Amino acid sequence: MRTTLLTAFLCGSLTLAGCATLGLGGGGGGLAGETLRMETARGQTTHLLFQGDGTVRAAFGESVVTGRWEVVNRNLCFYWTGAPRECWPYPAPFRPGETRTFTSDRGNVVRVTRQ
């Protein structure tokens, strides 16, 4: 069941959720300590918490998974165990409460809001 939830999450949300446009990545910059709320086209919601050491925690439903993140060439990229890397456009930092829509390099579409 956990694998099914993770697969659905990754296919529907990531990664942006990322997913995002916030700081300077690689575990530093404006993302560390930030939380993003991601909503997939199917209405699934995930909260991402970015750590300063380059790890990210994704909470969805009753599940939590940990992965890694970095910013590369103006893209926010996620690395989850058992899943391919997924990157999202990273054009500019988010402002609190701002919502944007992103499409990943794997074709997943999400709405992302900085908390």
HUWOBEL-V703544 format. One record per residue. N is the residue number from 0. RES is the residue in one letter. PHI is phi in degrees with one decimal (none if undefined). OMEGA is omega in degrees with one decimal (NA if undefined). BURIAL is + if it has 24 or more other ideal C-beta (glycine too) atoms within 12 Angstrom, else -. Layout:
BEGIN
N_RES_PHI_OMEGA_BURIAL / N_RES_PHI_OMEGA_BURIAL
END
This chain:
BEGIN
0_M_none_-179.8_- / 1_R_-62.4_178.3_- / 2_T_-63.1_178.0_- / 3_T_-62.6_178.2_- / 4_L_-64.0_179.6_- / 5_L_-63.2_179.1_+ / 6_T_-61.2_179.1_- / 7_A_-62.2_179.3_+ / 8_F_-60.9_-177.0_+ / 9_L_-64.7_-179.3_+ / 10_C_-69.4_-174.6_+ / 11_G_-92.5_-170.7_+ / 12_S_-129.3_-176.4_+ / 13_L_-80.6_NA_+ / 14_T_none_NA_+ / 15_L_none_-89.2_+ / 16_A_2.4_-137.4_+ / 17_G_-42.1_NA_+ / 18_C_none_176.2_+ / 19_A_177.3_176.9_+ / 20_T_-155.5_-175.2_+ / 21_L_-123.6_-168.5_+ / 22_G_-113.8_-176.6_+ / 23_L_-106.2_167.9_- / 24_G_57.4_-178.6_+ / 25_G_62.4_-179.3_+ / 26_G_95.9_-177.4_- / 27_G_-130.6_177.0_- / 28_G_66.9_-173.5_- / 29_G_-74.6_-178.9_+ / 30_L_-84.0_-176.5_+ / 31_A_-55.9_-179.9_- / 32_G_84.9_-179.2_- / 33_E_-85.2_174.1_+ / 34_T_-124.0_176.1_+ / 35_L_-115.9_173.2_+ / 36_R_-105.6_-179.7_+ / 37_M_-116.7_175.9_+ / 38_E_-126.3_-179.9_+ / 39_T_-81.3_177.0_+ / 40_A_-61.7_179.0_- / 41_R_-86.4_178.2_- / 42_G_90.0_176.8_- / 43_Q_-73.6_-178.3_+ / 44_T_-113.6_177.9_+ / 45_T_-133.5_173.7_+ / 46_H_-111.1_179.6_+ / 47_L_-109.3_176.4_+ / 48_L_-114.4_-177.0_+ / 49_F_-90.8_178.3_+ / 50_Q_-99.0_-179.0_- / 51_G_-67.8_-179.6_- / 52_D_-90.7_178.7_- / 53_G_91.0_175.3_+ / 54_T_-94.3_177.9_+ / 55_V_-136.3_176.1_+ / 56_R_-108.0_178.7_+ / 57_A_-112.1_178.8_+ / 58_A_-112.8_179.0_+ / 59_F_-147.3_-175.0_+ / 60_G_59.9_177.1_- / 61_E_-102.6_-176.6_- / 62_S_-107.7_174.0_- / 63_V_-136.1_175.0_- / 64_V_-126.1_179.3_+ / 65_T_-118.4_177.3_- / 66_G_-141.2_178.6_+ / 67_R_-125.6_178.3_+ / 68_W_-139.2_172.5_+ / 69_E_-160.2_175.4_+ / 70_V_-103.7_-178.4_+ / 71_V_-134.1_177.2_- / 72_N_48.8_178.3_- / 73_R_62.3_175.0_- / 74_N_-130.7_174.7_+ / 75_L_-94.4_-174.3_+ / 76_C_-110.6_179.5_+ / 77_F_-118.1_177.1_+ / 78_Y_-126.7_-179.6_+ / 79_W_-116.7_179.0_+ / 80_T_-56.2_177.3_- / 81_G_78.7_-179.6_- / 82_A_-134.0_177.2_+ / 83_P_-70.2_175.9_- / 84_R_-57.4_176.1_+ / 85_E_-136.6_-176.9_+ / 86_C_-121.5_-178.1_+ / 87_W_-127.1_177.7_+ / 88_P_-54.7_-177.3_+ / 89_Y_-137.2_-172.9_+ / 90_P_-74.2_-175.8_- / 91_A_-163.1_178.4_- / 92_P_-61.8_173.7_- / 93_F_-77.9_168.7_+ / 94_R_-107.2_179.4_- / 95_P_-53.1_178.4_- / 96_G_84.6_-179.2_- / 97_E_-74.3_177.6_- / 98_T_-116.4_176.9_- / 99_R_-133.9_176.2_+ / 100_T_-108.1_-177.6_+ / 101_F_-132.4_172.1_+ / 102_T_-119.9_-178.3_+ / 103_S_-79.9_176.6_+ / 104_D_-70.0_176.0_+ / 105_R_-106.3_175.0_+ / 106_G_88.6_179.0_- / 107_N_-81.6_-178.6_+ / 108_V_-113.8_178.3_+ / 109_V_-139.7_170.0_+ / 110_R_-104.6_-174.2_+ / 111_V_-121.5_178.0_+ / 112_T_-128.1_173.7_+ / 113_R_-78.0_-179.1_+ / 114_Q_-82.9_NA_+
END
